[in-house]
Amino acid sequence: MLHKTIIFGLGLLTLANCNAQKETKTSTKNTVTGEIKDVKSMNKDENIIYFNEGENKFLKEYEMNVTFKGISEDSRCPEGVNCMWAGVAVAQIEVMGIATRPMTVNIATTENAGRNYHQSTDFNGNTISLKEVNPYPTSKDGTKGLAGKYRIGIVIKKGGENSTTK
């Protein structure tokens, strides 16, 4: 009899917790979109170069060709969901200098050396940093419908400028 009472109590506690999460979804969603707008306005001082998935650009200023190959991992917490870990998106970027062979680098939205995630990498004396990955996953679809629709923003700093390295 005692074990039935304990199981019933745990069931009620679980249901109450689910209801509390549903109520906070709408307030969290509004907060997240406000924070994203602030981040974008702060980045206007930097020269962010945007790429759509599969797009290739030759950057004369840096004497390199950059191709956004795609997102190899996107475990970011969907909008409107409370997660234990914010997650990470890893962009695969192919870079090629005028006198070098192409090289594919992985740049992440989070710096975590333990998992080999780096927000920036060095190539030909330049530091390439990932600043934005859009669109953000949603709680409804996750990352399923985002393949081919990603857009990233990177910043390239020449070796002589203030730059952070990995």
C-alpha positions in Angstrom: 0.0 0.0 0.0 2.8 2.4 0.9 4.5 1.9 -2.5 1.3 2.8 -4.3 1.0 6.0 -2.3 4.6 6.9 -3.2 4.1 6.3 -6.9 0.9 8.3 -6.9 2.6 11.2 -5.2 5.5 11.1 -7.7 3.0 11.1 -10.5 1.2 14.2 -9.2 4.5 16.0 -8.7 5.5 15.2 -12.3 2.2 16.6 -13.7 2.5 19.7 -11.6 6.1 20.3 -12.9 4.9 19.9 -16.5 2.2 22.5 -16.0 4.7 25.0 -14.5 7.0 24.6 -17.6 4.1 25.4 -19.9 3.3 28.6 -18.1 6.9 29.9 -18.4 7.3 29.2 -22.1 5.6 32.4 -23.2 7.5 34.7 -20.9 10.8 33.0 -21.7 10.2 33.4 -25.4 9.7 37.1 -25.2 12.9 37.5 -23.1 15.0 35.5 -25.5 14.0 37.6 -28.5 14.8 40.8 -26.7 18.3 39.6 -25.8 19.0 38.7 -29.4 18.1 42.1 -30.6 20.5 43.7 -28.1 23.4 41.4 -29.2 22.8 42.4 -32.9 22.9 46.1 -32.1 26.2 45.7 -30.2 27.8 43.9 -33.1 27.4 46.8 -35.5 30.9 48.1 -34.7 32.4 44.9 -36.0 32.5 44.0 -39.7 30.4 40.9 -39.7 30.4 39.0 -42.9 27.2 37.0 -43.5 27.0 33.7 -45.4 24.0 31.6 -46.3 24.6 27.8 -46.3 26.6 26.8 -49.3 27.6 30.3 -50.2 31.1 31.2 -51.3 32.8 34.6 -51.2 36.3 35.8 -52.2 37.4 38.4 -49.6 39.9 40.7 -51.3 40.8 42.5 -48.1 42.0 39.2 -46.5 43.1 37.5 -49.7 41.1 34.4 -49.0 38.1 32.5 -50.3 35.5 31.5 -47.7 32.7 28.9 -48.2 30.1 28.1 -45.6 29.7 24.4 -46.0 27.0 23.9 -43.4 26.3 23.2 -39.7 27.7 19.9 -38.5 26.1 20.0 -35.1 23.3 22.1 -33.6 22.4 21.2 -30.1 21.3 24.7 -29.0 18.4 24.8 -26.6 15.2 25.6 -28.6 13.4 28.9 -28.0 10.9 28.7 -25.2 12.4 25.7 -23.5 14.3 25.5 -20.2 17.5 23.5 -20.7 20.3 22.4 -18.5 22.9 23.3 -21.1 22.6 26.1 -23.7 24.0 23.8 -26.4 26.3 24.6 -29.3 26.2 25.1 -33.0 29.3 24.1 -35.0 29.8 25.7 -38.5 32.0 24.1 -41.1 33.8 26.7 -43.1 36.2 26.0 -45.9 38.9 28.7 -46.2 41.5 29.0 -48.9 44.2 31.6 -49.2 45.7 32.8 -52.5 48.7 30.5 -52.1 47.3 27.7 -49.9 45.2 24.7 -50.3 41.6 24.6 -49.0 41.1 23.8 -45.4 37.9 23.1 -43.6 37.6 24.5 -40.1 35.0 24.0 -37.4 34.0 27.1 -35.4 31.4 26.9 -32.6 29.1 29.3 -30.8 30.6 28.3 -27.5 34.2 28.1 -26.3 34.7 24.7 -24.6 38.2 23.2 -25.0 37.2 20.0 -23.3 34.8 19.2 -26.1 37.0 20.7 -28.8 34.7 23.6 -29.4 36.3 26.9 -30.3 34.7 30.3 -31.2 37.7 31.3 -33.3 40.5 29.8 -35.3 43.6 31.1 -37.0 44.3 30.9 -40.8 47.0 32.6 -42.8 47.7 35.1 -40.0 44.0 36.0 -39.6 41.6 35.1 -36.8 38.2 33.9 -38.0 35.5 34.1 -35.3 31.9 32.9 -35.4 29.5 35.6 -34.1 26.0 34.5 -35.2 24.1 31.4 -36.3 20.5 31.8 -37.4 17.8 30.6 -37.4 17.5 29.4 -33.9 15.8 26.0 -33.3 12.2 26.1 -32.1 10.6 23.8 -29.5 8.0 22.7 -32.2 10.4 21.5 -34.9 13.8 21.5 -33.4 16.6 21.5 -36.0 14.8 19.2 -38.5 13.6 21.9 -40.8 16.7 24.1 -40.6 19.0 22.1 -42.9 19.9 24.3 -45.9 18.5 27.4 -44.2 21.3 28.4 -41.9 23.0 31.8 -42.0 26.2 32.6 -40.1 28.0 35.8 -39.3 31.8 35.7 -39.0 34.4 38.3 -38.1 37.9 38.2 -39.6 40.7 40.1 -37.9 44.1 40.5 -39.3 47.0 39.3 -37.2 48.2 42.8 -36.3 44.7 43.8 -34.9 43.4 43.0 -31.4 42.4 39.4 -31.9 41.6 36.5 -29.7 43.1 33.1 -30.6 41.9 29.7 -29.6 
